[in-house]
Amino acid sequence: MSQAPTQQIPEITATELKQRIDSGEDIQIIDVREAHEVAVAAIPNTTHIPLGQVLDRMSEIDPNRETVVHCKMGGRSAKAIEALKRSGFTGSLLNLKGGITAWSNEVDPSVPRY
């Protein structure tokens, strides 16, 4: 039996996210990378919840706020969003397209690329 195709995960670009933050929108950002990656590069005002802990720490994510989930390139954050949705998380979840690498390339070149 083949697996059903993955549901399309809504995305936001780094540029769109920056514009929405700058305009004062209430967006929470969840970083699902590992601690050693966050030590190298981080987007300001994010909550760090490593991918392996995201379901155990789901209560830390406010379902009443729009949430952007990010990792390095967008793969782990997509997995986190799928897992949260499967576990019944009802809030709005967006994947940061291209992850922190896109943030560094499009928004803030001072954020190191690794």
Secondary structure as a PSIPRED ss2 file (coil, helix, strand):
# PSIPRED VFORMAT (PSIPRED V4.0)

   1 M C   1.000  0.000  0.000
   2 S C   1.000  0.000  0.000
   3 Q C   1.000  0.000  0.000
   4 A C   1.000  0.000  0.000
   5 P C   1.000  0.000  0.000
   6 T C   1.000  0.000  0.000
   7 Q C   1.000  0.000  0.000
   8 Q C   1.000  0.000  0.000
   9 I C   1.000  0.000  0.000
  10 P C   1.000  0.000  0.000
  11 E E   0.000  0.000  1.000
  12 I E   0.000  0.000  1.000
  13 T C   1.000  0.000  0.000
  14 A H   0.000  1.000  0.000
  15 T H   0.000  1.000  0.000
  16 E H   0.000  1.000  0.000
  17 L H   0.000  1.000  0.000
  18 K H   0.000  1.000  0.000
  19 Q H   0.000  1.000  0.000
  20 R H   0.000  1.000  0.000
  21 I H   0.000  1.000  0.000
  22 D H   0.000  1.000  0.000
  23 S C   1.000  0.000  0.000
  24 G C   1.000  0.000  0.000
  25 E C   1.000  0.000  0.000
  26 D C   1.000  0.000  0.000
  27 I E   0.000  0.000  1.000
  28 Q E   0.000  0.000  1.000
  29 I E   0.000  0.000  1.000
  30 I E   0.000  0.000  1.000
  31 D E   0.000  0.000  1.000
  32 V C   1.000  0.000  0.000
  33 R C   1.000  0.000  0.000
  34 E C   1.000  0.000  0.000
  35 A H   0.000  1.000  0.000
  36 H H   0.000  1.000  0.000
  37 E H   0.000  1.000  0.000
  38 V H   0.000  1.000  0.000
  39 A H   0.000  1.000  0.000
  40 V H   0.000  1.000  0.000
  41 A C   1.000  0.000  0.000
  42 A C   1.000  0.000  0.000
  43 I C   1.000  0.000  0.000
  44 P C   1.000  0.000  0.000
  45 N C   1.000  0.000  0.000
  46 T E   0.000  0.000  1.000
  47 T E   0.000  0.000  1.000
  48 H E   0.000  0.000  1.000
  49 I C   1.000  0.000  0.000
  50 P C   1.000  0.000  0.000
  51 L H   0.000  1.000  0.000
  52 G H   0.000  1.000  0.000
  53 Q H   0.000  1.000  0.000
  54 V C   1.000  0.000  0.000
  55 L C   1.000  0.000  0.000
  56 D C   1.000  0.000  0.000
  57 R C   1.000  0.000  0.000
  58 M H   0.000  1.000  0.000
  59 S H   0.000  1.000  0.000
  60 E H   0.000  1.000  0.000
  61 I C   1.000  0.000  0.000
  62 D C   1.000  0.000  0.000
  63 P C   1.000  0.000  0.000
  64 N C   1.000  0.000  0.000
  65 R C   1.000  0.000  0.000
  66 E E   0.000  0.000  1.000
  67 T E   0.000  0.000  1.000
  68 V E   0.000  0.000  1.000
  69 V E   0.000  0.000  1.000
  70 H E   0.000  0.000  1.000
  71 C C   1.000  0.000  0.000
  72 K C   1.000  0.000  0.000
  73 M C   1.000  0.000  0.000
  74 G C   1.000  0.000  0.000
  75 G H   0.000  1.000  0.000
  76 R H   0.000  1.000  0.000
  77 S H   0.000  1.000  0.000
  78 A H   0.000  1.000  0.000
  79 K H   0.000  1.000  0.000
  80 A H   0.000  1.000  0.000
  81 I H   0.000  1.000  0.000
  82 E H   0.000  1.000  0.000
  83 A H   0.000  1.000  0.000
  84 L H   0.000  1.000  0.000
  85 K H   0.000  1.000  0.000
  86 R H   0.000  1.000  0.000
  87 S C   1.000  0.000  0.000
  88 G C   1.000  0.000  0.000
  89 F C   1.000  0.000  0.000
  90 T C   1.000  0.000  0.000
  91 G C   1.000  0.000  0.000
  92 S C   1.000  0.000  0.000
  93 L E   0.000  0.000  1.000
  94 L E   0.000  0.000  1.000
  95 N E   0.000  0.000  1.000
  96 L E   0.000  0.000  1.000
  97 K C   1.000  0.000  0.000
  98 G C   1.000  0.000  0.000
  99 G H   0.000  1.000  0.000
 100 I H   0.000  1.000  0.000
 101 T H   0.000  1.000  0.000
 102 A H   0.000  1.000  0.000
 103 W H   0.000  1.000  0.000
 104 S H   0.000  1.000  0.000
 105 N H   0.000  1.000  0.000
 106 E H   0.000  1.000  0.000
 107 V C   1.000  0.000  0.000
 108 D C   1.000  0.000  0.000
 109 P C   1.000  0.000  0.000
 110 S C   1.000  0.000  0.000
 111 V C   1.000  0.000  0.000
 112 P C   1.000  0.000  0.000
 113 R C   1.000  0.000  0.000
 114 Y C   1.000  0.000  0.000
